[in-house]
């Protein structure tokens, strides 16, 4: 039986190059400590010898640090990579992680996070309300952990002021009084509901940002003399075109005297789906139907009519979250500003 070839070690590479093992380690883990020429020479020789770099598990055991930052995702991995808001947030996290020589580990909580992998991480960013908050208690307590877009007791968080942002956009659009306003929520009901909200219980205010957004809409309605109890609401379970479509079709296919003439939508994806379906039905925007969104994704600003919405800087949110977990920014609560964008869908 032919013996397996011996694995090349960091000592072998250091001896070949006549440098210290610390210098080799810096080439892989702390490139800022070496000149570009020396680092390239080390990496080139490593490739030639078949050396792939220091063993992460072994380094973690020796130093207590893995240089891995874990992001716990409330939604599936596929959703987060396809959703414009989530992907911008992850891009912001990755930008900071890359710049400081760390690796990003994505853990979709809805599919059950692989805790044996997560335990190696140096810190945790929890993005969105996870279905099972008790899962978070299984992460190492000595590691930094912070939340984005929801709260974890005893931990720092990054938010935008969702209630004020929705109050602001609703105030704008209610200046022209609607006959039949309606609200399309995003995952607001405690039990799954993809359709009209009749008497389904809603999430508590502390559980989801969409409840804060609804409070902003309600505050503006009251200011304009409209009883929120008279405003019909629909709920959408996932911020995806195919999930939005049947709910929006139900709304737009109502008889003319029942169909809303203003839709306050809790995401741009919902609002853009409304816009597309309304145009397919020959409804004029904004004459027959006014629409507002939330998020400020690029798609809503590139098409015509341009979407009236709230812009949140998701990339900045990701940068801040990563900086906090890496210890570059104080671990405390932050609330980022938003911007009201007036488009053609509700001028």
C-alpha positions as CSV (number, residue, x, y, z in Angstrom):
1,X,0.0,0.0,0.0
2,X,1.5,3.4,-1.1
3,X,1.7,5.7,1.9
4,X,-0.1,9.0,1.7
5,X,2.1,12.0,0.9
6,X,3.1,14.0,3.9
7,X,1.1,17.2,4.3
8,X,3.2,20.3,3.8
9,X,3.4,22.4,6.9
10,X,4.1,26.1,7.6
11,X,7.5,25.1,8.9
12,X,8.4,23.5,5.6
13,X,7.4,26.6,3.7
14,X,9.2,28.9,6.0
15,X,12.4,26.8,5.7
16,X,12.2,26.8,1.9
17,X,11.9,30.6,1.9
18,X,14.3,31.2,4.8
19,X,11.8,33.3,6.7
20,X,10.1,32.8,10.0
21,X,6.8,30.9,10.4
22,X,5.3,34.2,11.7
23,X,6.1,35.8,8.4
24,X,4.4,33.0,6.5
25,X,1.4,33.3,8.8
26,X,1.2,37.0,8.1
27,X,1.1,36.4,4.4
28,X,-2.1,34.5,4.8
29,X,-3.7,36.2,7.8
30,X,-2.3,39.7,8.1
31,X,-1.2,40.9,4.7
32,X,-0.9,44.5,5.9
33,X,2.2,43.4,7.9
34,X,4.2,42.5,4.7
35,X,5.3,44.3,1.5
36,X,3.3,43.2,-1.5
37,X,6.4,41.7,-3.1
38,X,7.3,39.5,-0.1
39,X,3.7,38.4,0.3
40,X,3.4,37.4,-3.4
41,X,6.7,35.5,-3.1
42,X,5.4,33.5,-0.1
43,X,2.0,32.8,-1.7
44,X,3.7,31.8,-5.0
45,X,6.0,29.3,-3.3
46,X,3.1,28.0,-1.2
47,X,1.1,27.3,-4.4
48,X,4.2,25.5,-5.9
49,X,4.6,23.3,-2.8
50,X,0.9,22.6,-2.4
51,X,0.5,24.5,0.9
52,X,-3.0,25.9,1.3
53,X,-2.4,28.0,4.4
54,X,-2.6,27.6,8.2
55,X,-5.2,25.2,9.5
56,X,-8.1,27.3,10.8
57,X,-9.1,24.8,13.5
58,X,-5.6,24.5,14.8
59,X,-5.1,28.2,14.8
60,X,-8.3,28.6,16.7
61,X,-7.2,26.2,19.4
62,X,-3.8,27.9,19.8
63,X,-5.0,31.6,19.8
64,X,-8.6,31.3,20.8
65,X,-9.5,33.2,17.5
66,X,-10.6,31.8,14.2
67,X,-10.9,35.1,12.3
68,X,-14.4,34.0,11.4
69,X,-17.5,36.3,11.8
70,X,-20.9,34.5,11.6
71,X,-24.0,36.2,10.3
72,X,-27.2,34.4,11.5
73,X,-29.9,35.0,8.9
74,X,-33.6,34.9,9.7
75,X,-34.4,33.9,6.1
76,X,-32.9,31.3,3.8
77,X,-29.6,31.7,2.2
78,X,-31.2,31.9,-1.3
79,X,-33.5,34.6,-0.1
80,X,-30.8,36.7,1.4
81,X,-28.6,36.5,-1.7
82,X,-31.5,37.4,-4.1
83,X,-33.1,40.1,-2.0
84,X,-31.8,43.6,-2.8
85,X,-31.9,44.9,0.8
86,X,-30.3,41.8,2.4
87,X,-27.6,41.5,-0.3
88,X,-26.6,45.1,0.3
89,X,-26.4,44.5,4.0
90,X,-24.2,41.4,3.5
91,X,-22.0,43.4,1.1
92,X,-21.4,46.0,3.8
93,X,-20.5,43.3,6.3
94,X,-18.2,41.6,3.8
95,X,-16.4,44.8,3.0
96,X,-15.3,45.3,6.6
97,X,-14.6,41.6,7.2
98,X,-12.5,41.4,4.0
99,X,-10.5,44.5,4.9
100,X,-9.5,43.1,8.3
101,X,-8.6,39.6,7.1
102,X,-11.6,37.7,8.4
103,X,-13.9,35.1,6.8
104,X,-17.7,35.4,6.7
105,X,-19.8,32.4,7.8
106,X,-23.5,32.6,6.8
107,X,-26.0,30.6,9.0
108,X,-29.6,30.5,7.8
109,X,-31.5,30.1,11.0
110,X,-34.7,28.9,9.3
111,X,-32.8,25.8,8.0
112,X,-31.2,25.2,11.4
113,X,-27.8,26.8,12.0
114,X,-24.9,24.4,12.0
115,X,-23.8,25.1,15.6
116,X,-20.7,23.0,15.4
117,X,-19.4,25.4,12.7
118,X,-20.8,28.5,14.5
119,X,-18.9,27.7,17.7
120,X,-15.6,28.6,16.0
121,X,-16.7,32.1,15.1
122,X,-15.2,35.1,16.9
123,X,-18.4,37.0,16.8
124,X,-22.1,36.9,15.7
125,X,-24.3,39.3,13.8
126,X,-28.0,38.3,13.9
127,X,-29.9,39.7,11.0
128,X,-33.6,39.9,11.4
129,X,-36.1,38.1,13.7
130,X,-35.2,34.4,13.9
131,X,-38.0,31.9,14.2
132,X,-36.5,30.3,17.3
133,X,-34.8,32.9,19.6
134,X,-33.7,30.2,22.0
135,X,-31.2,29.1,19.3
136,X,-29.2,32.2,20.1
137,X,-28.6,31.0,23.6
138,X,-26.5,28.1,22.2
139,X,-23.8,30.4,20.9
140,X,-20.7,31.0,23.1
141,X,-21.6,33.7,25.6
142,X,-18.1,35.1,25.8
143,X,-18.2,36.0,22.1
144,X,-19.6,39.4,20.9
145,X,-23.1,39.2,19.6
146,X,-25.3,42.0,18.2
147,X,-28.6,42.3,16.4
148,X,-29.7,44.1,13.2
149,X,-33.4,45.1,12.6
150,X,-34.6,43.6,15.9
151,X,-33.5,43.5,19.6
152,X,-31.9,40.8,21.7
153,X,-32.0,41.6,25.5
154,X,-28.6,42.6,26.8
155,X,-27.0,43.1,23.4
156,X,-26.4,46.0,21.1
157,X,-28.4,46.6,18.0
158,X,-28.4,48.5,14.7
159,X,-31.8,49.9,13.5
160,X,-33.3,52.6,11.5
161,X,-36.3,54.6,12.9
162,X,-38.9,52.6,11.1
163,X,-41.9,54.3,12.8
164,X,-40.7,57.8,12.0
165,X,-39.9,56.8,8.4
166,X,-43.4,55.4,7.8
167,X,-45.0,58.4,9.6
168,X,-43.0,60.7,7.3
169,X,-43.9,59.0,4.0
170,X,-47.6,58.5,5.0
171,X,-47.8,62.2,6.0
172,X,-46.6,63.1,2.5
173,X,-49.0,60.9,0.6
174,X,-52.0,61.7,2.8
175,X,-51.8,65.4,2.0
176,X,-53.9,64.4,-1.0
177,X,-56.8,62.7,0.9
178,X,-57.5,59.1,-0.4
179,X,-61.0,57.7,-0.7
180,X,-60.0,54.1,0.1
181,X,-56.5,53.8,1.7
182,X,-55.1,50.3,2.4
183,X,-51.9,48.9,3.9
184,X,-49.9,45.9,2.6
185,X,-47.8,44.5,5.5
186,X,-44.8,42.2,5.4
187,X,-44.8,39.3,7.8
188,X,-46.8,41.1,10.5
189,X,-49.1,38.3,11.7
190,X,-47.9,35.9,14.4
191,X,-49.3,33.0,12.4
192,X,-48.7,32.5,8.6
193,X,-51.1,34.6,6.5
194,X,-50.7,35.5,2.9
195,X,-53.8,37.5,2.3
196,X,-56.4,39.8,4.0
197,X,-55.9,40.4,7.7
198,X,-59.2,40.0,9.4
199,X,-58.7,39.0,13.0
200,X,-55.3,37.3,13.0
201,X,-53.1,38.3,16.0
202,X,-50.2,40.5,15.1
203,X,-46.6,40.3,16.3
204,X,-45.8,42.5,19.3
205,X,-44.0,45.8,18.8
206,X,-40.8,44.4,20.3
207,X,-40.7,41.5,17.9
208,X,-40.6,42.9,14.4
209,X,-39.8,46.1,12.6
210,X,-42.9,45.8,10.5
211,X,-45.0,46.5,13.6
212,X,-43.1,49.8,14.1
213,X,-43.8,50.6,10.4
214,X,-47.5,50.0,10.9
215,X,-47.5,52.3,14.0
216,X,-46.0,55.0,11.8
217,X,-48.8,54.6,9.2
218,X,-51.4,54.6,11.9
219,X,-50.0,57.8,13.5
220,X,-50.2,59.6,10.2
221,X,-53.8,58.3,9.5
222,X,-55.0,59.6,12.9
223,X,-53.3,63.0,12.2
224,X,-55.4,63.2,9.0
225,X,-58.6,62.3,10.6
226,X,-58.8,58.7,9.3
227,X,-59.6,55.9,11.8
228,X,-57.0,53.2,11.3
229,X,-59.7,50.6,12.2
230,X,-61.4,51.5,8.9
231,X,-58.3,50.9,6.8
232,X,-58.1,47.3,5.4
233,X,-54.8,45.5,5.6
234,X,-53.2,42.6,3.8
235,X,-50.2,40.6,4.9
236,X,-47.4,39.0,2.7
237,X,-45.3,36.2,4.1
238,X,-42.2,36.7,2.1
239,X,-40.7,39.7,0.3
240,X,-40.7,37.8,-3.1
241,X,-42.5,38.6,-6.3
242,X,-44.1,35.2,-6.5
243,X,-45.4,35.4,-3.0
244,X,-46.7,39.0,-3.4
245,X,-48.4,38.4,-6.7
246,X,-51.6,36.5,-5.6
247,X,-52.2,38.9,-2.7
248,X,-51.9,41.9,-4.9
249,X,-54.1,40.4,-7.6
250,X,-56.8,39.9,-4.9
251,X,-56.6,43.6,-4.0
252,X,-56.5,45.0,-7.6
253,X,-59.3,42.7,-8.8
254,X,-61.8,44.1,-6.2
255,X,-64.8,46.0,-7.7
256,X,-64.1,49.6,-8.6
257,X,-65.9,50.9,-5.6
258,X,-63.9,48.7,-3.2
259,X,-60.5,48.8,-4.8
260,X,-58.0,51.0,-2.8
261,X,-56.9,54.2,-4.4
262,X,-53.8,54.4,-2.1
263,X,-51.6,51.4,-1.1
264,X,-49.0,52.0,1.7
265,X,-46.6,49.1,1.1
266,X,-44.0,48.0,3.6
267,X,-41.3,47.2,1.0
268,X,-40.3,48.3,-2.5
269,X,-40.6,44.7,-3.7
270,X,-44.3,44.7,-2.7
271,X,-44.8,48.2,-4.2
272,X,-43.1,47.3,-7.5
273,X,-45.3,44.2,-7.8
274,X,-48.3,46.4,-7.3
275,X,-47.1,48.8,-9.9
276,X,-46.5,46.0,-12.5
277,X,-49.9,44.4,-11.9
278,X,-51.7,47.7,-11.9
279,X,-50.2,48.6,-15.3
280,X,-51.3,45.2,-16.6
281,X,-54.9,46.0,-15.6
282,X,-54.8,49.5,-17.3
283,X,-54.8,51.4,-14.0
284,X,-53.3,54.8,-14.2
285,X,-50.5,55.7,-11.7
286,X,-51.0,57.9,-9.8
287,X,-54.4,59.0,-11.1
288,X,-56.3,55.8,-10.3
289,X,-53.9,54.3,-7.7
290,X,-51.1,55.9,-5.6
291,X,-48.4,53.6,-4.3
292,X,-45.6,54.0,-1.7
293,X,-42.8,51.6,-0.9
294,X,-40.0,51.2,1.6
295,X,-36.3,50.5,1.3
296,X,-35.1,52.6,-1.7
297,X,-33.8,49.7,-3.8
298,X,-32.3,50.7,-7.2
299,X,-35.0,49.0,-9.3
300,X,-37.6,51.3,-7.9
301,X,-35.7,54.4,-9.0
302,X,-34.7,53.2,-12.4
303,X,-38.1,52.3,-13.8
304,X,-40.9,54.6,-14.7
305,X,-43.0,55.8,-13.0
306,X,-40.4,56.2,-10.3
307,X,-41.3,54.8,-6.9
308,X,-42.1,57.1,-3.9
309,X,-40.3,55.4,-1.0
310,X,-38.0,55.5,2.0
311,X,-34.4,54.9,1.4
312,X,-32.4,53.1,4.0
313,X,-28.6,52.6,3.6
314,X,-28.3,48.8,4.0
315,X,-24.6,48.8,3.1
316,X,-23.9,51.3,5.9
317,X,-25.9,49.1,8.2
318,X,-23.7,46.1,7.4
319,X,-20.5,48.0,7.7
320,X,-21.5,49.3,11.2
321,X,-22.6,45.8,12.4
322,X,-19.3,44.2,11.3
323,X,-17.2,47.1,12.8
324,X,-19.0,46.6,16.1
325,X,-18.4,42.8,16.2
326,X,-14.7,43.3,15.3
327,X,-14.3,45.8,18.1
328,X,-13.6,48.7,15.7
329,X,-16.7,50.6,16.8
330,X,-18.2,50.7,20.4
331,X,-20.7,48.0,21.0
332,X,-23.8,50.1,21.6
333,X,-27.3,50.7,20.1
334,X,-27.3,52.7,16.8
335,X,-30.2,54.2,14.8
336,X,-29.4,55.2,11.3
337,X,-31.1,57.9,9.3
338,X,-33.4,57.4,6.4
339,X,-34.3,59.5,3.4
340,X,-37.8,60.2,1.9
341,X,-37.7,59.9,-1.9
342,X,-40.6,61.5,-3.7
343,X,-41.3,59.7,-7.0
344,X,-44.1,59.6,-9.5
345,X,-46.2,56.9,-7.9
346,X,-47.3,59.3,-5.1
347,X,-46.1,62.8,-6.0
